[in-house]
Amino acid sequence: MFLIAFFSKKDVLDYKDARCTSEQESDFDLKGEEDGDGIFSDYYDITMFITHNCSSLNNTIRKVQRIIKKVPVTENHVELSNWKVNVTNIGMLVDSYH
């Protein structure tokens, strides 16, 4: 999970390494802290990047980016639960999982 800040780098809030599963759904527990956002921004753009091989084409790796929530920087606690996305055959083709 990343925080994208205007005029600044991506702030990594948490990261989970590769996980192999044949299940259609997978649970993740991600946690992080951030203090302030970029210049002229009153909101955090909480963004999830998923790199996967859920594809009908063999041996392809794809990367999906989704802004899953905009949160005011004044919020002290944010919880995201039951966020679901079907990543089958979507995303930009990439060479590796990292």
Secondary structure, DSSP 4 states (H G I P E B T S, - for coil): -EEE-TTS-EEE----------SS-------------STT--EEEEEEEEEE---SSTT-EEEEEEEEEEEETT-S-----S-----TT-SEEESS--
